[in-house]
């Protein structure tokens, strides 16, 4: 009798807990929907710039959140607000702070207002540069807007679990990053975005690698206004991907389909798939169909323009929140002769809905108040300063109008305030009063502090920064051992793999043969195929592996076989790696090292020097251009002591040249942002880098024969560039400048010229027009002769330097041609 009573009480208690969980889930769904609805209104009234929301996807995201565990990682896109609410990683006030772009990481903890609303991230790195314990928190890698751009990094996030589970050497290192590789990487993507090549490339790679990656496709049948029939074969992505389905003979994917409004089936599906992926490291696709968009794609338009009345009615009838509401109302369960229900009347749901609406409304007001407080404070500070300056000014009348304009501002943006203040500056130009000086001091200080809110954290500027690492010279035996340069790279990598157990490298032909130039020869056999591995031909997802692995505490060196092939991964590098530290306000870093080779190659698709492209796209990534393999090895040694991403471009034609083998392999360092003077001279400064530098060095010897003594400077790194301003010191001596580069006109040479003339004020010391000598505007023609007529050659460099001297002293240097 006691046993029966205990059992009944347990059942009732269990049902009561279940009931509370269901009603709380409904509360979160309603709360999220209210944020979407009110968020759209805030955009349409002008308080926010743009809105793109997760309405219609609330219930499947609740199910995903239930299967998501601490230590797991999400790599998603801008529809996943309900998921973040469900994990407790997002509050309604933070939601609106993101919508208003509040530039305060305490108010908007995902990007400090640097990304539009709906772009989420969690903190991985503390302000002191140390890692959080990622196994004790829910992790979201910082979202990006580019469609399918979240997929490549997802592969690396999942692969990290496999590495931590299977690689014994990282067990000690793994304590903050993994618990026996049990973590899942969860990806989310809209159905239309699965048409992108990045999706298919990543999908295939994960099937090959067999990593714990679960992709949810939110399928509402549209991509903005374009129906699925224009996006996907068979109008169904899971049907298209059936060939990836695993079977008894072949590894592959688990692929399932579930309706986006079916709460019970969603939870069952997500729990089963999570268990499979977590235990067996099987990748999976959950195709969530019959998803709706109650407000259309975004605030930029209305879906009534492109959806039929029948479709719109269907979406209203199949709204996931409505379906869950109906299920709650209809639910009955008989237990021991008693009918159990979630609610006694609809009034309980109405009360939840009203409470959610009120909570969201209060959060919106509080977020707006928090956002505008500091702006209002700036305005109220500015007015007295300008008023006092105006009283002492001969242009009092004009300045007073500006004061009045400032006072009339209602809910201004900072732009409104500071535009007016700066327009007042010409009226103060001739004044000498203390009040004017006080106003200018306030304005400069305020502008500098505000600019910091929008421009900091592009690079690490702490004491842990790569640029803070001092150079350590290579040491040599008394009689140096001269070897092929590839041996320097190979043996240095050998030392690094012994030194850093978390170090990995992978790429096309990297593993078994030790890369196409033998820079990793024999190292896979020594360190294993997990740490040194081959991949398929798929540059974008190779780059994604690097991002994801580095986000989880490993140190990948990603190899892109040739510099030209970097273009395949350009979008990933530019949108994701280069912006990661910046867009998370320093809270996430992906210190992936990209190893590639190029320069002085022959042919349109092996030209090897697209520097303009990289200089424009890679701000946030260090761009390093060593002239030989010892310098390249030194860069790897430097980079592994810090947590910043970089591209290292090795000289393809340098592997068989002879170099002395250092004795302190893995220890010597090449400093970033420091140029090196290879030859001193007093007539003209020639600046170059990479393989072209060897030609410059030879020409410098030839120029001595005609009494021109050249100072040759190796840039070594383009991002950062000459942080000690050593080039301008050379110009103080030579007063002439020639920049030689094999990029197209207006590319690397133009960048160097701007740095020297503008940032270093090198123009002050020039007695002649500075000259850039670059390749021709077209890609290089094939063959030795094609190279000669496409890129700067020794004759071009000699004649250009000679002409600079000839213009200065025609008698001493008569015209050559």
N, C-alpha and C positions, 0 to 999 in steps of 0.2 A: 504493500500500500504506500509506504513511504517512497519506494523506488518509483512507482507510477506518478506520484505527485511531483517528485524531483524532475522526472523526465518531462512532465507537462510544463512545469515552470521554466525548464531549460528551453523547451520549444518556443514558449511564449516570449522569453527573453531574447532568443535568437531572432524571432520574427520582429520583435520591437527594434532590435538593432538594425535589422534589414530595412524596416520601415523608415527609420531615421536616416539611413544611408540614401534610400531612394528619394526622400523628400529633400535632403540636402543637395543631391545631384540636380533635382529639378530647380531648386533655388539657384544654384550656380548657372544652370542653363538660362533661366529667366534673367538673372543678373547680367550675364554676358550679352543677351539679346538687348536688354535695355541700354547697355553701353553702346551697342551698335546703333540703335535707333537715335539715341540722344547725340551720339557722335556725329551722325550725318547732319543733324540739325545745327550743330556747332560749326560745321563746315559751310553749310548753306547760309548761315547768318554772318559768316566772315571771320569768326573768331579763330578758326583753324584753316589751314591752307588746303588740305586734301585728306580724304578719308577712304580707307579700304578695310573692310571689316569681316569678321568671321561668322556673321549671322547665317543660319541654315546648316551650320556644321557643329552645333553645340553638342549633340548627343554622341556622335562618334568620337568626338574629342574627349568627352567624359570617360568613354570606354577605354581609350588609349591611355588616359591618365591613370586608370586603375591598374593597368598592367605595367606601367612605367615605375621603375624602382630607383632608389638613390644609387648613384654611380652611373646610371644610364645617361645617354646623350641624345638630345633631339637636334636634328638638322632640318629646319622647316622653312615655311614662308609665312607671309603676312596674314594668314587666315586663322592662326592657331591661338587666338586669345582665350577661348574657353579652356583649352588644355592648360594654359598657364594659370588661369583662375583656379582650376581644379587642383593643381599642385600647390597652390598657395604662393606661387612665384609672381603673381600680379594682383594688384588691388585696383578697384575702380578709379581711385584718385591717380594712381600711376598711369592707368590707361589714358586718362584725359591729359595728364602731364605730357605724355608722348604725343598726343594729338596737337597740343599747343606748342610742341618743340621747346619745352622748358630746359634751358641750358644749365641744369644743375643735377649732378649725378645723384644727389640725395632725394630729389623730387622725381626724377626720371632715371631709374637705376640701370637701364639697358644701354643707352647711348648718350646720356646727358643732352638729349634734344638734337642729336646730330643725324638721326634717321627719322623718317616719317613714322607715324604711329603704326602699331602692329608688328614692329620689328623688335624681337626680343633677344635677350642674352642673359646669362648668369655670370657671376664673378668667378674667375678661375685664379687670377693673379692678385695678390694683395698689393697695396701701395708700395711696400718695400721690395717688391719683385719676387717674393717667395710664393709658392703654390698653396692654394687651399687643398684640403683633403677632398678630392673630387668623389671619393667613394661614399662620403657622408652627406652629399647634397644632390639635388636634382640638377642636371646640367643641360643647358641649352646653348649650342654654338650660335654665334651672332648671325641673325638673319640677314639675307641680302635680297634685293628686289628682283634681280635678274632671273628670269624664269628658268627653272631647272639648275640654276647656279648653286643651289644647296646640295645637289646630288653628289658631285665628286668628293667633297669633304666627308660626306656620309660614309663613303667606302673606307676612308682612312680611320674614321671613328670606330667603325665596326672591326676593321683589321687589328686595331690595337688590342681588343679583347683576345683575339686569337694569339697575338704575340705574347701577351701577358700570361696566357694559359699554357703555351707550348714552349716558351723560351726560359730555361732555368736561370740563365745569367741575369735576368732582370727582376728576379723575385724580390731581392732586397730593395731595388729601386721602385718597385710597384706599389708600395704600401699606401701612398697617397693617390694612386691612380687606378687601381684595379683590385678586385677580390677574386683571384683565380680565373680571371677572364670571363666572369659571369655577366658582364654588362652587355646590354643591347644598344645598338645605335638605331634610333627611330627617325625615319624620314617621312616628311609629308609633302605632297605635291598635288596641284590641281590636274584634272584630267587633260586639259589642253596642253599643259606644259610637258606632258609625257611625249609630245611630238618632237621635243628638242633632242638633238644628238647627244647632249650631255647625259640625258636620262638613259638612253639606250647603251651608251658606252659604259656608264657606271653599272647598269643592271647586268650587263654581260660580265664585267670584271668581278663583281661580287659573286656571281655564280661560279666562276672559275676558282676564286679564292675560298669559297665556302665560309663566309664570315657572318656573324650574328647581326644582320641588317634587316629591319622590318620597314617596308615602305607602305604608307597609307596613301591611296589615291582618292582624293575627294572629288567625286564625279558628279557634276551638275549638268553635264551634257553640253556645256558652252565654254568658249574661250572668249571672254568679253561678249561680242555679238555673234561670234562664229560658232555654228553648231558642230557637234562631234563628227558629223559625216564629212566635214572638210578637214578634220584633224587626224582621225584615226581609222585605219582599215577596220572594217566590220563595225565601226562606231563603238568599239569595246576593247580597251587596252588589255584586259585579262585574257580575252580570247586571242588577241594577237600574240601574247606571251606564253601561250600554252606549251610551246616547244621547249620552254625553260623548266617546265614542271618536272620535278624529280620522279623517279620510278625505282623499281626494284634493282635495276641494273645500273642506273646512272644517277650521279649526284646532280642537284639542280636546285630549284626553288620550290617552296610550298606556296601555292597560289590559291587564294580563296576570295569569294565574293560575298558581300553582306549589304543589306539595305541600310541606308543612313538614318532611318527613322526607327529602326527596330532595336530598342534599348537592350532587351534581353539577349538577342542574338549577337549584338555588337560586343557586349561584355564577354559572352562565352567565346566568341571568335578571338578577341584580343588576348584573353587569358590563355587559350590553347596555343596560339601562335607564339606568344611570349615564352611559354614553357619550352616549346620546341626550339626556338632560336637560342634561348639562354643555355639550355643543356647541351644541345647537339651542334650549335653554331650553324644552323641551316638558315639561309636567307629566305625572306618571305615577302610576298606582296599581298596586301589586303586591299581589294578593290571595293571601295565604299560607294555604292550606286544610289540612285534616287535621292541625291542631295539637292537642296534648293538654295536659291539666293533671294531671300525676301526683299532686299533693297537693290538688287542688281549687282553689277560688278564693283562699282565704286561710286564716289560722289561726283564723278565727272560726267555722268549721264544717267539715263533711265532705261531699264530693260523693257519697258513698255514699247520702246521703239522697235525692238527686234523679236519679241516673243509674242506668239499668238494669244488671244484671249483664253483659248483652251489650255495652253501651256501655263499661263499665269494662274488659272484656276486650279490646275493640277498641283502647282507648287504651293498654293495656299492650303489645299487639302492634305498634302504630304509634308507639310512643315514639321520638322523633327520635334520641336518643342510641343506643338499641338498634339502630335501622335503620342508623346510621352504623357502629356496631360490626360488624354483619353484613356491610356492604359492604366494610369493611376486611378482614375475615376471608376473604371470597369473592373479593377482587380478584386477578386475574391478567392480565398483559399480555405478549404474545409480542413480542420485539424482537430481530431478528437471530438467531433460533433460540434465544433465551434467554427463559425465563419470569421475568418480573419480578413481585414481590409486595411489598406494604407491610410485611408481617411474616412471619417464618418460623414462628412458633407463637403461639397465643393467650396464651402466658405474657407476651409483651411488652405486650399490652393489660391483662392483669391487673396487671402491674407499674405501668403508668401509673395505673390505677384506685386501687391501694393508695397510691401516692405522693400522688395528689390528695387522698385521704381523710386522709392524715397531715398534709399541708400545711394543709388546712382546719381540722383539729382543733387544730393548733398556733396558727393564726391566731386561732381563736375564743378560746383560752386567753389569748393575748397581748392581744387586744382587751379582754377582761373585766378582765385585770390592769391594763391602762392606764386603763380607765374607773374602776375602784374605787380606784386608788392615791390620787388627790386627795381622794376622799370619806373614805377611811380616815385620811388626813392631817388632814382637818378634825375628824374624831371624836377623834383622839389629841391634837389641839391643844385642843379644847374641854374635855375632861374635867379636866385640871389647873386650868384657869381656874375652872371651876365648883366643883371640890373646895376650892380655896383660899377662894373666896367663901363656901362653905358653912360652913367652920370658923369664920368670923367672924360668922355669921348667927344671929339668934334663932330662925330656922326651919331650923336645921341638919338636923333629922331628915327633914323633907320634901325638902330639897335633896339630901340623901345618897341618898334613894330614886331621884331623877332621875339622879344619878351612876351608881348601880347599874344603872338601866335602860339608860343609855347604854353601859355596859360589857358588857351582855348582848346588844347588837345584833350580829347576824351578817349580813354582806354588806348593810349598810343602804343605802338611798337617802338623798340629802341631806334629803329631806322628813322621813324618820324622825328624823334627828339634830336638825334645827332645830325641828321640832315640839316635841320634848322640851325643848330649851333655852329656847324662848319660853314654854312652860308654866311654867317655873321663875321667870319674871320677877316674878309677884305675890309670891312668897315673899321676894324681895330688895328689895321696894319701900321698906321702912322702914329698910334698912341704910345705913350711911354709910362703910363701910370702903373702904380703897384697893383691896382685893381685888375688891370688888363693882365698883368703877369700872373696874378693869382688864378684868374679864370683860365688862362692857357695851361698853367700847371695842372689844374684840376682836370681839364679836358684831355690833356695828353695822358695823364695817369689813368683816368677812367677808360679812355679808348684802349690803352694797352691792356688793362685788366679784362675788359670785355672781349677784346680780340682773343685773349687766352682761352676764353670759354669756347671759342669756335675753332681754334687752330692748334691747340696743344695735343700732345700724345701721338703725333704722326710717327715720331721715332722715340725710342727710349732716351731720355736726357738725364737719367739718374746716374749715380756712381757705378751702377751695374751695366751701363751701356757699352756696346761694342767699341764705340769711339773712345771710351775711357781706358781701354786696354793698351798698355804701352807695347811698343815693338821690342821683340827679342831677336837678336841677330842669329842666323844659323852659325853653328860652330863646325869646324872641320879638323880632320887629322892634319898633322904637320905636312904630310904629303897627301893631298885630297884624292879621294877615289873618284875618278871621273867616269860617269855612266850615262847611258841614254836617259834623257830627262823623264821619261815615263817611270823609270825606276825610283826617282825621287818621289813622285806622286804615289806610286804603289807602296813603297816602304813607309811613307808617312801615313798612309791609310792603315797599314798594318799596325803601326804604333797607336793610332787613334782608336781602332777597334779593340785593342787591348785595354786602352785607357778608359773608354766610355762604354759600359755594358749596354746602355740604352741606344747606342748608335746603330743605325741601319742604312742601307742603300739599296736602291732598286731602279730598274729601268730596262729598256730594250738592250739585250745582249750584255747586261751587267754581270750576271751571275756565273754561269758555267764557263764562258770564255774570258771573263774578267774585263769586260767592256771592249769596244772595237779598237781601242788604242792600247789595250793591255795595262791600263792604269790600276786594275784590280786583280791582276793575274794571280791565280792560286789562292785568293783570299776566301772564296766561297768554300773550298775544301777545308780551310782552316777554321772559319767562323760559322759555317753552316748556311743552309739555304734560306733560313728565316731572316737572317741579318743581311745577307747579300744575295739578292734574288733577281731573276728574270721576270719581265712582264710582257704582255702583248703590246702591239703597236697601238697606243691609246694615250697620247700625251696629256689630255685634259684630266683623265681619271688617275693617271700617275701623279699629277700635281695634286689632285684631291686626296690621294693616299697620304701624301706628305703633309697636307694641312691637317687632316684628321688625326694622324699619328702624333704630330707635334702638339695638337690641342690636348692630347692625353698623356703628355709628359715624355714621349719618346723623342729621339733626335734623328729624324730622317734626312739623308742626303738624296734628293731626287735627281736622277740623271735624265736629262733630255739630250738625246744623242748628238744633235747638232743645233746650233743656235737658231737656224731658220725654223726648226721644228717647234721652237718655243711659241710660235704664232698660234699653234693649235691650242695652247693653254693660256693664251694671252688674256682672255676674258676672266678666267679663274684667278690668275695672278693679279690682274688689275682690280677686279671687283671685290675679291675676297682677301687674299693675302695682304695686298698693299694697304687696304683700308681697315684691317681688323683691329689693330691697336687703336687707331683713331676713332673708329665708329663705336668702340666699346669704352672709350675714355680710359684706355689702358688696363681694362679689366680682363681682357683675353689677348693672348699672343700665340702666333703660330711660327715658331722659329725654324721653319723649314729652310734648308740650304738647297738651292737649285744649282746643280753642277752641269755645265754644258761646255761646248767647244766651238770655236769659230774663228773668223778673221782670215783674210787673204785666201779665201776659197774661190773656186772658179765655177761660174755658171749662175744662171738666174735663180735656181732654187738651192744653191749652195754658196750664196754670196757671203753669208756669215757675219754681217755687221749692221743689223737693223737697229742702230742705237737710238735714232730719233724716236722710234716707236716705244722703246723701253723707257727712255728718259721721260716721255710724256705719260706713260701708263703706270710706271712703277714707283711713283713717289710713295714712300712708306716701306720700300724694299731697298736694301743696299745693292748697288750695282758695281761690281768689282771686275777690273780688267787687267789682270797680272800679265807681265811680259814674258814670264817663263814659269816653269813648273815649281821651282823653289818658292817663288813669290805666291803662286797659287796654293801650295801646301801651307804656307804661312797664314794665308787667309782662312783656310779651313781650321787651322789650329786656333786662330783668334775667335772665329765665329762660335765654336763649340764652348767657349768660355762665357757666352752671353745668351740672351734669349731674343734674338732678332732675326728676321728672314733676310736672305741675301741670294743674289745670283753671282756665281763665279764663272767667268768665261775663260776657259783655258785656250791657249793658242794651238789650233789644230796642227799647224806645221812645225810645232816645237817639240813633239814627243821623241823624235829621233835625234834631236840635237844633243850635244854633250853638255852636262852640268856636273858640278862637284856635288857629291852626296854628303849632306850634313850628318853630323854625329848626334845632334840633339833632335832627332825626328819626333814629331808630335808635340814639341815644346817651343820651338822658335815661332815667332808670330810676325805677320805683316800688319802694321797698323792701318786702320781704315781712315780715309780722308787725308792721308799724308803723301805728298808727292816726293819723288826722289830725283835728285840731280845726278845724272849719269856722266855728264861731261861739263866742265866749267868753261866759260868763254865770255868775251866782253863785247862782241859785235851784234849778235842777234840771239834771241831766245826762241828755240823750237820746242813746241809742246806736242806730245803724242802719247800713244799707249798701245799695248798689245803687240801684235806681229809687225805692224807698221813701224814700230819703234826701232826694230832691228835695221830697217832700211834707213831710217833717220840717222842712226849711229854710224852707218857706213858713209852716208853722204856727208856727215860732219867731218869725217876724215878727209874726204875729197875736197871739201871747201877750204880746208887748211892750205891746200896747194895753191889757192888763189887768194890767200891772205884774208880769209873770213873765218874768224874763230867763233864757233857756235857754242851756245850753252844748251844742252839737251836735257829736257825734263820729262820724266815718266809720270803721268797722271796717277796711275795705279788704281784709283777708284773714282768713279764718276758721281756716285751717290753714296756717301757724302764726297764733296769736292774740296780739296786743298784747304782744310780748316785752319791751317797755320798761315795761310796767305804767302806761301813761299814763292809762288810764281811772280807776284808783284815785286818781291824783293829782287828777283832776277831782272825784272824790267827796270828797276832803279839803276841797274848797272849797264844793261845793253840798250835800253830805250827802243827796242824793236821786237816785234812779236810775229811769229809764224806758227799757226796751228795746223797740224797735219792729221787727217782722219780719213778712214776709208768708208765712212757713212756717206749718205747722200748729202748734197748741199743743204744747209740749214738744219742739219742734224746734230751729231755730236760736236762738230767743230764750232757751230753757232752757239751751242750750249756753253762750251768752254769759254768762248769769247765773251759771252754775257757775264759769266762768273768773274772773269778776270777784269773786264773793263768796268762793270757796274758794281758788283759786290766788293771787289778789291780796290776799286778806284784806280785801276791800272792805266787808264787814259792819261792821268796826270804825268806819267813818266815817258810817254811815247813821243819820239821825234819823227816817226813815220807812220803811215796808215797800217793798222794791223791787218794781217792777211790770213784767210782760212784756205787751206788746200784740201779739198775733199774728193770723193769719187764723183763720177758723172751722175746725172740725175736718174739715169736708168739703172736697172739691175745689171750686174757685170755679165759681159758676154763670156761664153764658154772658151776654155783653152788658155794656154799661156799668153798668146797674143791678145785674146779677148780681155784677159786680166790686165795686161800692160796698158791697153787703151781705155780701160774702164775705171781703174783705181790709181791713186797717186803712185808713181814709180820713182826710182832714184833720180832719173833725169828731171822729172817734174819738180821734185823737192829741191834739187840743186839749182835749177834755173829760177825757181820762185825766190829762194833765199838770196841768190845772186842779184836778182832784179831789185829786191828791197835795198840792198847795199848800193846798187848802181844808181838808183834815184837819189840817194844821199850823197854819193861821190862819183859822178860820171867819169871823171878823169881816171880815178883809180880802178874803176870797174866799168870798162867800155861795154856797150851792148853786145850780147852774145848772138842775137838773132833779130 
